[in-house]
C-alpha cells in the first residue's frame, strides 16, 4: 500500500535516508514510503514535533466526539418526528425532507411518501402485520 499523496501528507527524511510521512488529517501517526505505520522514534529523528502532533490528534478526536454529540442533540425536527411516528405505530417511517415522510413495509420496500398527516392516517388504518401488503 502506497501513501495517498492527494490526501495531504508531510514528508521528512530520517538520518538513515528513510522517508517518514504523516497525513495532515491524522497527526501523530507516521508512515514509511510504502504506507506502513512506523514507530515514533523514526519520526522524532526525522524532525517531527511529537508533542504538538499528539496534541493535534487529541484535539481532532475530541472534535469528532463533540460533533457526534451535537448531531444527536440537534437532530432535525423531521427526524425526531419520523422516530415518533415509527415508535407510536411500530412501523418504519423515515424523513425524506421537505416535510415529507416515507413509510416502509416489513419487506423494506417503500409503501408511500406523504405528509405527516397522510402517514398518520395510513398507519392508524393498517394493522402492523399488513405493512408488506399495503398500497
Steps between C-alpha positions, in 0.01 A plus 500: 500500500649834397439836659200696373671822394168665410394478863757755615818364646814641663819310427836534674816296475648289778883529527521145360321614182157354588205715396272565798155634416194619690157583361376845601159353589659233724772672701716285724481193276811451293561293185790387286500558122300180445219607733594274791468644850833558668616575852501855635876480559555520123271804481684669784836441332356632172404827669127465571368679810351201684346701785324741265374216279366301798318813617352551150388136487329534840335822385364330186367205701324735742355701211361181342345399832351846550361503144326165558353636823376815325350296216304296753384805692399696194342230289258663263139533605401281205727218615357520850148502359578196284631318807184591690274376219699178476490447876128567535393290203771237518576563133813615316452870429786718376527868420575570134520878545269784410244397759450164327531155654543155349321197641675165445350153518642198679671393175692829494316638198362851511122494544435870457637851535283768650452769758487429870120498493485257206744261666314520833171420324647201319683370808181533704299296245749217447574226748871450557506160328355630171777747418651275233170495310408869514456742209 
